[in-house]
Amino acid sequence: MLFDPIILFFIVGIFAKACFRTLHVPKWLNTSVSLTILLIIGLKGGIELSRWSSGFLLVQMSAVILLSLCTYYFSKLFLSKIAHYAEEDAIVVAAHYGSVSVTTFAFALNVLQHKQIYFEPYMPLFVAIMEFPAILLASIRLTKLHAATENIGSIIKKTFTCKSISVLLISILFGYFFGLATLDILTPLLFDNFRIFLALLLLEMGVLVGDEFSHIKNHACAIILASITLSLGCACLGLVCGLLLGLSQGGIILLMILASSASYIAVPAVLRQNCPQARVSFALGHALGVTFPFNIFIGIYLYTTIVQAIYAYLL
């Protein structure tokens, strides 16, 4: 089966928004399900980190941070030099692409498990590591651009106290220190119901994507082209990084997904705090209106085909 049936929840969400234009996802429901997904991914990452702790894992973590910085600078360079975006817009959009989409990653995990493709169990750890570097860089740059007096310490504090990032980091620490001891309790409560939470999140994302179409309709062709180019370019960076690190096929696919995805939860929340004047809705048109559905419908399957072809050639 090419597509995981769970993607139908995403499609239903889009059609529901198209048929009932006044339909909106309650903020509390979106927040609750998103944080639950973050909690599950963080706990999985923490538990596996306690099992796989090694010096080479530290090397991989450092490489993933470098990958996050590369995706940010690549996106900023492309948007400012080739797409001719204003500097502030280029920084804001690049911050979204330098960070990651937890929902896209969760969907990719589900697809790989459905296809029985092995990946390193500690891959969820990389979600947390790639979440914040671009946010920090963009916040600092935007603060300087507007000659604001806010110090770097305050920006760092706001970044790490953002709800999504703090939940992810805390759940990783909990999983690392206590996860194995409480695994029997957590498994039926969270892990066994992962697909249910993911289905609810995809339904909500479908409604939100339908809502974001209004932000891209005036410059649809340019935004779609720029978004897909950024996704594919960043995916190539993830591919190179995964091959250099010697990850498994599934590990490389997930790294490509992380690199090519764009945040629409943590980045908007932090940038609205640090730089209220930033055009976050414009960036969401790229991240949520184009890149998210592209990766869900095409990206994950395209990257899987590419990686499997490379491995078939090498072997």
ZISUL-V544537 format. One record per helix or strand of 3 or more residues. SS is the DSSP state (~ for helix, > for strand). FROM is the first residue (numbers start at 0). TO is the last residue. If there is no record, write none. Layout:
{{SS & FROM & TO} {SS & FROM & TO}}
This chain:
{{~ & 6 & 18} {~ & 26 & 51} {~ & 54 & 81} {~ & 86 & 97} {~ & 101 & 114} {~ & 122 & 144} {~ & 151 & 159} {~ & 162 & 177} {~ & 182 & 188} {~ & 190 & 244} {~ & 248 & 259} {~ & 265 & 273} {~ & 279 & 313}}
